[in-house]
Amino acid sequence: MLESMTNPRFRLQSPFLQKVRGRFGKLGFRLLLLLLPLLFLRACLFTYVPPGQLGVRQVSYGPGKGLQKEPVPPGYRHEVAGYERVHTFPQDIQVVEFTNNPAEASAGHRQLPAIKVPTVDGYPVDVDVTVLYRITDPFKVASKFGFGSVYEEAVVTRFTDPLVKRYLGELRAEQFYHEARLAQVKALNADLSQRFAASGIKLIDILIRQYDYPETFQALTEQKKIQDQSVLANRALAAQAEVQTRLNRVKAEGQNLMNVKTSEFNAQITAINAQKDLYERQKRAEADLLIKTAEANGTEAINRALEGAGSAKLLKLRRGLALLNAIKGPIYISEDPTDLGRLSSEKQ
């Protein structure tokens, strides 16, 4: 350290460099004298509205004193210091998060506690809601709520919390996963859009993202579902028993009808068989009568024939046949039974 302090320091001495340094110093001083008034005029007469911002002009005094309705777009705009001032509002989409989970919130967005919705069946549900909006009329916002972010509390938070409780509170806890929720969210979106528009704010969308039920809700829901299933099972069993009863009644009626028809058919068969037997007996009786009559007529004819000529010879012939039938053993004939001459002489 001491050695460095004792060593002599050398500088480059050049007339040319000294001349250039002197000229640049004079030029810089002249530019400074020229720019200072311009910067002063710029600070007093102009302002800059950044991209993504929308301004509203406020005149402090004079005939046009107060807020001007015409919005100030982004870029360099005139602003007389002390006479008027341009206040800016964000023109891009703004986000407000209602959630109890820090991991669900996005950086740079306002985070509020989740909305506790009291449902019609008495189970409070913590609902995570995201509200997307944009300022369309900074004059309305500034005239009603002033400058800054007061409008966010006065409009977004003020209307979102009660309206979510109002519309979603008409549901049962289990209907948050039902189509009925979509209809309620649609009505909520329409109502919230009208209230935002009256304050110069456009609602882009409202997102219902997450539902947190109380710890007792799951146990009660399971018990209720079991009871509902038991009721449905009992109804099904009762319906089945009713159907079985009707089936048995129809089966019994069918069996009775079959028995009746079987009895009728058996009676018809019996009647037909009786008619057949009667007809058969009648025809047999008629046939027997005819046979008996024929036999009687034959006997009568034989008797009449026996009473006529040749009856004696026939009688002798029958007696001879009877005698022959009564004889046992061989028969010896000494005469020729065919000798007609002898037979004629005996006859004479």
Secondary structure as UniProt FT lines:
FT   HELIX           2..6
FT   HELIX           15..45
FT   STRAND          46..49
FT   TURN            51..52
FT   STRAND          53..59
FT   TURN            63..64
FT   STRAND          66..72
FT   STRAND          75..78
FT   TURN            81..83
FT   STRAND          84..90
FT   STRAND          94..98
FT   HELIX           102..104
FT   TURN            107..108
FT   STRAND          110..112
FT   STRAND          115..118
FT   TURN            120..121
FT   STRAND          124..135
FT   HELIX           138..145
FT   HELIX           150..151
FT   HELIX           152..157
FT   HELIX           158..168
FT   TURN            169..170
FT   HELIX           173..177
FT   HELIX           179..197
FT   TURN            198..200
FT   STRAND          201..212
FT   HELIX           215..307
FT   TURN            309..310
FT   HELIX           311..326
FT   TURN            337..338
FT   HELIX           340..347
//
